[in-house]
Amino acid sequence: MSFALGFAGLLLVALYLGKIRSTGRLTWTMPVPANLALRNFGLSLFLAQVGMSSGQDLRGNGQPQRAVPAAGHRVCHGAEP
């Protein structure tokens, strides 16, 4: 019987190193501005991917160009236009 952590092992090591903060002269924490920049960049990539994948459904199925504003209206107002 074998046991392997795989990618979860890497995440556990990263959590542990973040908790102890430093080993000798090596610091394992990230400055707040760098953390915020990476977080916003990741959120932007995620939202761009969601927008691109859902845009295909709205425009690629032969519906008229009015489908995108109508979908936005449904999301904001919860009713048919």
Helices and strands as residue ranges (DSSP letters): H 7-20, E 22-23, E 26-27, H 32-59, H 67-77
